[in-house]
Amino acid sequence: MARIDVAAYYFPNYHRDARNEAWHGRGWTEWELVKAARPRYEGHRQPIVPAWGCFDESDPQWAAREIDLAADHGVSTFIYDWYWYEDGPYLQDALERGFLRAPNRERMRFALMWANHDWTNIHPASFTNKPETLAPGALSRAAFERMTDHIVATYLSQPNYLTIDGCPYFSIYELGTFIRGMGGVDGAAQAIESFRAKVRAAGFRDLHLNGVVWGVNVLPSESKLPGESRREVIDRLGFASVTTYAWVHHFNPSGSGFPKSSYAAAMEANVAAWSRYRTEFPMPYHPNVSMGWDPSPRTIQSDTYENRGYPFTGILEGNTPAAFRSALEKARDFIGAGPDQHTLVTLNAWNEWTEGSYLLPDNHHGNAYLEAVRATFGDSRARSATSG
């Protein structure tokens, strides 16, 4: 089996951003929610205390520490949750000012997952749970063209951008929202072909287009494709691979008890989904392993915690480092049992602190989750077979 590329999703809301300051006040970052979190039931492990404290991810020196930690423990790629709305980018400085200016950036690759969901006011969400939409996720064709111009010029020109078979990897989170913004499948196909032409003009063979698929909506704004049309649309748009962002897209954490839910049950549901998707789709499915799930820090802590939909959801319990390693081993074995191509696994997540899914060290487990990654996949010093 070819070497497996281990790609962790990176959520970049832990640095100052002009939009956040307009919405939440000067100097605000999502660290405020991490610090404010409290236990919501007996035995609930909150607040989570990051071992490195509340650092500025847009600082190249901090980014360098993250790169060294990730690479030393087998994480070879950061897939950035990347935002672009009708009027331009959001949360870009963790990547552009931090990672890309880090002195050791060559130790890792990076890629983009266009997180094109509505940005809603859930930082934190109230008990009524009717959040205002702050930035709609659907783009016009003109905004899409501006976005892809920026992607090609700013990111694909970087020597450590992730490529698969010579094609830069680009993932779309909400296919339904993208299609709606383009006015339908035909418009979406035309927009993707325009993007491909720009990529080829930049000297690449083509674009490696990845789609995020799921069966359960999590965010209140999420737009997923109906199951009966999903394969047809993915074929029509020329996707090269599909994957998952988080386990809760295939497992309802509030469906079998609230507020506690089972990490083992979520694992079982997702491993079953991997096999279904390998059969459903003609292109490779990259399995995903989630470290955990606890969005309670995104709720107003003085409000009662009831089952009212995201972020008032069930919380996965039993996600010990040993259980996480078991899930990683299942993903490794799933890849090994399939075609020897595009051997990539996605991890949720490097730093989704306020959704309870992170690999960065905390004061309870230290580096134990990263040690599980290294024990399963080895370190990332050898170049992955998936890279171009």
C-alpha positions as CSV (number, residue, x, y, z in Angstrom):
1,M,0.0,0.0,0.0
2,A,1.2,3.5,-0.8
3,R,2.0,5.9,2.0
4,I,-1.2,7.4,3.4
5,D,-1.4,11.2,3.4
6,V,-2.9,12.4,6.8
7,A,-4.7,15.7,6.3
8,A,-6.2,17.5,9.3
9,Y,-8.9,20.2,8.9
10,Y,-7.8,23.5,10.3
11,F,-10.5,25.9,11.6
12,P,-9.0,29.5,11.5
13,N,-11.1,31.5,13.9
14,Y,-8.3,32.0,16.5
15,H,-6.9,35.3,15.3
16,R,-8.2,38.8,15.0
17,D,-10.4,39.5,11.9
18,A,-12.1,42.7,10.8
19,R,-15.5,41.0,10.3
20,N,-15.4,39.4,13.8
21,E,-14.5,42.8,15.3
22,A,-17.5,44.4,13.6
23,W,-19.8,41.6,14.8
24,H,-18.4,40.9,18.3
25,G,-16.1,43.8,19.3
26,R,-12.5,44.8,19.1
27,G,-10.0,42.0,19.6
28,W,-12.6,39.2,19.6
29,T,-11.6,35.6,18.6
30,E,-13.2,32.3,19.3
31,W,-10.8,31.8,22.2
32,E,-13.4,33.8,24.1
33,L,-15.9,30.9,23.8
34,V,-13.2,28.4,24.8
35,K,-12.5,30.3,28.0
36,A,-16.2,30.8,28.8
37,A,-17.2,27.2,28.5
38,R,-18.7,25.4,31.6
39,P,-19.9,21.9,32.4
40,R,-23.4,21.3,31.1
41,Y,-24.1,18.1,33.1
42,E,-22.4,16.1,35.8
43,G,-19.1,14.7,34.5
44,H,-19.0,16.9,31.5
45,R,-15.3,17.8,30.8
46,Q,-15.5,21.6,30.3
47,P,-13.8,23.9,30.1
48,I,-11.1,22.4,27.9
49,V,-7.8,24.1,28.6
50,P,-5.4,24.3,25.7
51,A,-1.9,23.4,26.8
52,W,-0.4,26.3,24.7
53,G,-2.9,28.8,25.9
54,C,-4.9,31.2,23.7
55,F,-2.3,31.9,20.9
56,D,-2.5,34.0,17.8
57,E,-2.5,31.5,14.9
58,S,-1.7,34.3,12.4
59,D,1.7,34.8,14.0
60,P,4.3,32.9,11.9
61,Q,6.2,31.8,15.0
62,W,3.1,30.2,16.5
63,A,2.3,28.7,13.0
64,A,5.9,27.2,13.0
65,R,5.2,25.5,16.3
66,E,2.0,24.0,14.9
67,I,3.8,22.8,11.8
68,D,6.6,21.1,13.8
69,L,4.1,19.5,16.1
70,A,1.9,18.2,13.3
71,A,4.8,17.0,11.1
72,D,6.5,15.3,14.0
73,H,3.3,13.3,14.7
74,G,2.4,12.2,11.2
75,V,0.1,15.0,10.0
76,S,1.3,15.9,6.6
77,T,-1.3,18.4,5.4
78,F,-3.5,21.1,6.8
79,I,-6.8,21.5,4.9
80,Y,-7.9,25.0,5.8
81,D,-11.6,25.7,6.3
82,W,-11.5,28.6,3.9
83,Y,-14.1,31.3,3.6
84,W,-15.0,33.7,0.7
85,Y,-18.3,35.6,0.7
86,E,-19.8,37.9,-1.9
87,D,-17.6,40.8,-0.8
88,G,-14.4,38.8,-0.3
89,P,-12.4,36.7,2.1
90,Y,-12.8,36.0,5.8
91,L,-10.5,34.4,8.3
92,Q,-7.7,34.2,5.8
93,D,-4.8,35.5,8.0
94,A,-4.1,32.2,9.8
95,L,-3.1,30.8,6.4
96,E,-1.8,33.9,4.6
97,R,0.0,35.7,7.5
98,G,0.7,32.6,9.7
99,F,1.3,29.3,7.9
100,L,2.6,30.8,4.6
101,R,5.1,33.0,6.5
102,A,6.3,30.3,8.9
103,P,10.1,29.6,8.5
104,N,9.5,25.9,8.4
105,R,6.4,25.8,6.1
106,E,8.1,23.4,3.8
107,R,7.6,20.6,6.3
108,M,3.9,20.4,5.5
109,R,1.5,20.9,2.6
110,F,-1.8,22.7,2.7
111,A,-5.0,22.8,0.7
112,L,-8.4,24.5,0.8
113,M,-11.8,23.3,1.7
114,W,-14.2,26.1,0.6
115,A,-16.5,26.3,3.7
116,N,-19.3,27.9,1.7
117,H,-22.0,27.7,4.4
118,D,-23.9,30.7,5.7
119,W,-22.0,32.3,8.5
120,T,-24.5,32.7,11.3
121,N,-24.4,34.4,14.7
122,I,-23.7,31.3,16.9
123,H,-20.8,32.6,18.9
124,P,-22.5,32.0,21.1
125,A,-26.1,30.8,20.3
126,S,-29.0,31.5,22.6
127,F,-31.6,29.1,23.9
128,T,-34.1,30.3,21.2
129,N,-31.6,29.2,18.6
130,K,-32.7,31.4,15.8
131,P,-29.3,32.8,14.7
132,E,-29.0,35.7,12.4
133,T,-27.3,35.1,9.1
134,L,-24.2,37.4,9.0
135,A,-22.8,36.3,5.6
136,P,-24.7,34.2,3.1
137,G,-22.8,31.3,1.7
138,A,-24.1,31.3,-1.9
139,L,-21.9,33.2,-4.3
140,S,-22.8,34.9,-7.6
141,R,-20.8,33.8,-10.7
142,A,-18.9,37.1,-10.6
143,A,-17.8,36.6,-7.0
144,F,-16.8,33.0,-7.8
145,E,-14.6,34.3,-10.6
146,R,-12.9,36.7,-8.2
147,M,-12.5,34.0,-5.7
148,T,-10.9,31.5,-8.1
149,D,-8.5,34.2,-9.5
150,H,-7.4,34.8,-5.9
151,I,-6.9,31.0,-5.3
152,V,-4.8,30.5,-8.3
153,A,-2.6,33.6,-7.8
154,T,-2.2,33.3,-4.0
155,Y,-2.3,29.6,-3.1
156,L,-1.7,27.4,-6.1
157,S,1.5,29.3,-6.8
158,Q,2.9,28.0,-3.4
159,P,5.4,25.1,-3.7
160,N,3.8,23.2,-0.8
161,Y,0.2,23.3,-2.0
162,L,-1.3,19.8,-2.0
163,T,-1.5,18.1,-5.4
164,I,-2.8,14.7,-6.3
165,D,-1.4,13.3,-9.6
166,G,-0.2,16.8,-10.5
167,C,-3.6,18.4,-9.8
168,P,-4.2,20.9,-7.0
169,Y,-6.7,19.7,-4.4
170,F,-9.7,21.9,-3.8
171,S,-12.7,20.8,-1.7
172,I,-16.3,22.2,-1.7
173,Y,-18.2,21.8,1.6
174,E,-21.8,22.5,0.6
175,L,-22.4,21.4,-3.0
176,G,-26.1,22.4,-2.8
177,T,-25.2,26.0,-1.8
178,F,-22.7,26.2,-4.6
179,I,-25.2,25.0,-7.2
180,R,-27.9,27.4,-5.9
181,G,-25.5,30.3,-6.2
182,M,-24.6,29.4,-9.8
183,G,-28.3,29.1,-10.7
184,G,-28.4,25.3,-11.1
185,V,-26.2,22.4,-12.1
186,D,-25.5,23.8,-15.6
187,G,-24.2,27.1,-14.2
188,A,-22.2,25.2,-11.6
189,A,-20.6,23.1,-14.3
190,Q,-19.7,26.2,-16.3
191,A,-18.1,27.8,-13.3
192,I,-16.1,24.7,-12.5
193,E,-14.8,24.5,-16.1
194,S,-13.8,28.2,-15.9
195,F,-11.8,27.3,-12.7
196,R,-10.2,24.3,-14.4
197,A,-9.1,26.5,-17.3
198,K,-7.4,28.9,-14.9
199,V,-5.7,26.0,-13.1
200,R,-4.4,24.6,-16.4
201,A,-3.2,28.0,-17.5
202,A,-1.2,28.2,-14.3
203,G,0.7,25.1,-15.5
204,F,-1.1,22.3,-13.8
205,R,-2.6,19.2,-15.5
206,D,-6.1,19.9,-14.1
207,L,-8.0,20.6,-10.9
208,H,-8.5,17.8,-8.3
209,L,-12.0,18.7,-7.2
210,N,-13.2,17.1,-4.0
211,G,-16.7,17.0,-2.6
212,V,-17.8,16.8,1.0
213,V,-20.8,14.4,1.3
214,W,-23.0,13.6,4.3
215,G,-26.4,12.3,5.3
216,V,-27.2,14.4,8.4
217,N,-27.4,18.2,8.5
218,V,-25.6,19.9,11.4
219,L,-25.4,23.6,11.0
220,P,-28.9,25.2,10.7
221,S,-28.0,26.7,7.3
222,E,-26.5,23.6,5.7
223,S,-27.6,22.6,2.3
224,K,-27.0,19.0,1.2
225,L,-27.9,17.4,-2.0
226,P,-30.9,15.0,-2.1
227,G,-29.5,11.4,-2.0
228,E,-31.0,10.5,-5.4
229,S,-29.3,13.3,-7.3
230,R,-25.9,13.3,-5.5
231,R,-24.0,10.9,-7.7
232,E,-25.4,12.4,-10.8
233,V,-24.3,15.9,-9.8
234,I,-20.9,14.8,-8.6
235,D,-20.4,13.1,-12.0
236,R,-21.6,16.1,-13.9
237,L,-19.2,18.5,-12.2
238,G,-16.3,16.2,-12.6
239,F,-15.3,15.5,-9.0
240,A,-12.1,13.5,-8.6
241,S,-12.8,12.3,-5.0
242,V,-15.2,12.7,-2.1
243,T,-14.8,12.8,1.6
244,T,-16.4,13.8,4.9
245,Y,-15.8,16.8,7.2
246,A,-17.0,15.3,10.6
247,W,-18.6,12.2,11.9
248,V,-21.8,14.0,12.9
249,H,-22.6,14.3,9.2
250,H,-23.3,10.5,9.3
251,F,-24.5,10.2,12.9
252,N,-27.0,12.2,14.9
253,P,-25.4,12.8,18.3
254,S,-28.8,13.7,19.7
255,G,-30.7,10.7,18.3
256,S,-29.8,8.1,21.0
257,G,-29.9,10.1,24.2
258,F,-29.3,13.6,25.3
259,P,-27.0,15.2,26.3
260,K,-24.6,12.2,26.2
261,S,-24.0,10.2,23.1
262,S,-21.5,7.4,22.2
263,Y,-18.2,7.8,20.4
264,A,-18.3,4.1,19.7
265,A,-21.7,4.3,18.1
266,A,-20.6,7.2,16.0
267,M,-17.5,5.2,14.9
268,E,-19.7,2.3,13.9
269,A,-22.0,4.5,11.8
270,N,-19.2,6.2,10.0
271,V,-17.2,3.0,9.2
272,A,-20.4,1.7,7.7
273,A,-20.8,4.9,5.7
274,W,-17.2,4.5,4.3
275,S,-18.2,1.2,2.7
276,R,-21.4,2.6,1.3
277,Y,-19.6,5.6,-0.3
278,R,-17.0,3.4,-1.8
279,T,-19.8,1.5,-3.6
280,E,-21.9,4.6,-4.4
281,F,-19.3,6.7,-6.0
282,P,-17.1,5.8,-9.0
283,M,-14.3,8.1,-7.6
284,P,-12.2,7.5,-4.5
285,Y,-13.8,8.1,-1.1
286,H,-11.3,9.4,1.5
287,P,-12.4,8.2,5.0
288,N,-12.7,10.7,7.8
289,V,-11.9,10.2,11.5
290,S,-13.3,12.7,14.0
291,M,-11.6,13.1,17.4
292,G,-14.8,14.1,19.2
293,W,-17.9,16.3,19.2
294,D,-19.0,18.9,21.8
295,P,-20.3,22.2,20.5
296,S,-21.6,23.3,23.9
297,P,-19.0,26.1,24.1
298,R,-20.9,27.8,21.3
299,T,-24.0,28.2,23.5
300,I,-24.7,30.9,26.0
301,Q,-23.5,29.2,29.1
302,S,-26.2,30.7,31.3
303,D,-29.0,29.3,29.1
304,T,-30.4,25.8,29.8
305,Y,-28.8,23.1,27.7
306,E,-31.6,21.3,25.9
307,N,-31.9,19.4,22.7
308,R,-32.7,22.3,20.4
309,G,-30.5,21.6,17.4
310,Y,-26.9,22.8,16.7
311,P,-25.1,23.9,18.8
312,F,-27.5,22.5,21.4
313,T,-26.7,18.8,20.5
314,G,-25.7,15.6,22.1
315,I,-22.0,15.3,23.1
316,L,-19.9,12.3,22.2
317,E,-18.5,10.6,25.2
318,G,-15.8,7.9,25.3
319,N,-13.5,9.5,22.8
320,T,-10.4,8.5,24.6
321,P,-7.0,8.5,22.8
322,A,-7.3,4.7,22.7
323,A,-10.7,4.9,21.0
324,F,-9.5,7.5,18.6
325,R,-6.5,5.3,17.7
326,S,-8.9,2.4,17.0
327,A,-10.8,4.6,14.6
328,L,-7.6,5.6,12.9
329,E,-6.6,2.0,12.5
330,K,-10.0,1.2,10.9
331,A,-9.4,4.1,8.4
332,R,-6.0,2.8,7.6
333,D,-7.3,-0.7,7.0
334,F,-10.2,0.6,4.9
335,I,-7.7,2.4,2.6
336,G,-5.5,-0.7,2.5
337,A,-8.4,-2.9,1.4
338,G,-9.3,-0.6,-1.5
339,P,-7.6,0.5,-4.8
340,D,-4.0,1.7,-4.3
341,Q,-4.7,5.3,-5.4
342,H,-5.3,8.6,-3.7
343,T,-4.4,7.2,-0.3
344,L,-5.6,10.1,1.9
345,V,-7.4,10.3,5.2
346,T,-9.0,13.4,6.6
347,L,-9.1,14.2,10.4
348,N,-11.5,16.4,12.2
349,A,-9.8,18.4,13.4
350,W,-6.6,20.2,14.2
351,N,-8.3,22.9,16.3
352,E,-12.1,22.7,16.4
353,W,-11.9,23.6,20.1
354,T,-15.5,24.8,20.4
355,E,-16.8,21.7,18.7
356,G,-14.8,19.4,20.9
357,S,-12.6,17.9,18.1
358,Y,-9.0,18.9,18.2
359,L,-5.5,17.3,18.0
360,L,-3.6,20.2,19.6
361,P,-2.5,19.3,23.2
362,D,-4.8,20.2,26.1
363,N,-4.0,20.0,29.8
364,H,-5.8,16.7,30.3
365,H,-4.5,14.4,27.5
366,G,-1.4,16.3,26.4
367,N,-0.3,15.1,23.0
368,A,-2.1,11.7,23.3
369,Y,-4.3,12.1,20.3
370,L,-1.3,13.1,18.1
371,E,0.6,10.2,19.5
372,A,-2.2,8.0,18.2
373,V,-1.9,9.4,14.7
374,R,1.9,8.8,14.7
375,A,1.5,5.3,16.1
376,T,-1.0,4.5,13.3
377,F,0.5,6.2,10.3
378,G,4.1,7.1,11.2
379,D,5.6,10.5,11.0
380,S,5.3,12.6,7.8
381,R,9.0,13.1,7.0
382,A,8.7,10.9,3.9
383,R,6.9,12.5,1.0
384,S,3.4,11.0,0.5
385,A,2.5,9.0,-2.5
386,T,-0.5,11.2,-3.1
387,S,1.4,14.4,-3.7
388,G,2.1,15.6,-7.2
